[in-house]
Amino acid sequence: MKHNKLLLPLLFFILFSCTQKPQEMQENLIITVGSGMDPSEPRYGIELKGDTLFYCEEINPQETFKDTFLYKYYYCIVGKEKVNDILNRSKAVFDNKLDYGYIDDANFYQIDINTYFDDKDKPIDTLTTTFYLEHLEEDEQLKVVNDILALKDCDLKPMKYHLFNSGILQYRLPPPPPPVKMNATPKEIK
């Protein structure tokens, strides 16, 4: 009888300790804006994760007139409800279409929507869309992008660093070709 009294609690302990909790799925959204033709416009990125907005902005591109690849980082609590609303609206209007065209002097945008498990750093699914605002096909796409960009106008607090996984923020233009050397003086066109 004594063994039965010990066996039952031991059995419950083993049973409950061996069951795994279901892993929760998490999502985040990252929008990054690349270099345009105006070198004084900094590149920047916004990440929405949980209830927080993370923001980075390139440091002093107007003073150097070149890519610095140095960023200032900020964060702001915007609320889980707002983040989930933006995530759901973004997933509904964007797809994996990678080429929305090319414009020489426009800012290049990229949206990444990542799905991952709580205990993993690497996403299990990523939806990536690259585009120019001028080439968005639907009004709702432009509205979602503008709503995301408007979120950065919150009470941003500085932070030391936040990882933004986007090549747009580190993209470097190739060097221009060397000038053409001419062996003779140009002739007049008649």
Disulfide bonds with the S-S distance in Angstrom:
Cys76-Cys154 2.36
